[in-house]
Amino acid sequence: MKVLTPIKLPDLVLERSLRERSMADFLNSYNESLPATFPSATQSALLQFKKENKSLFKGTTSWSLDKHRKKCMDWLPQYYRSITLQQEK
């Protein structure tokens, strides 16, 4: 008698989140799955994010949704508010 063992299917969502990507790919992925209430990212905003969060890019230049998405979501509103305040001066 042959015993069948279940095969674990790959977790496609996890693979998508962990995949390293260029800034342009990250920008597209970030904005396409963003809730409507959150501000969209721009290339200039991501460049500033990378500048202010050097420790997240230690040893790499690539981006991943797993490592950077949540931190970007938290950082972007504050960044856009600071830009608005600078423009009002």
Secondary structure, DSSP 8 states (H G I E B T S, - for coil): -----------HHHHHHH--B-HHHHHHHHHHT--TTS----HHHHHHHHHHTGGGGTT---B-IIIIIHHHHHHHHHHHHHHHHHHH-
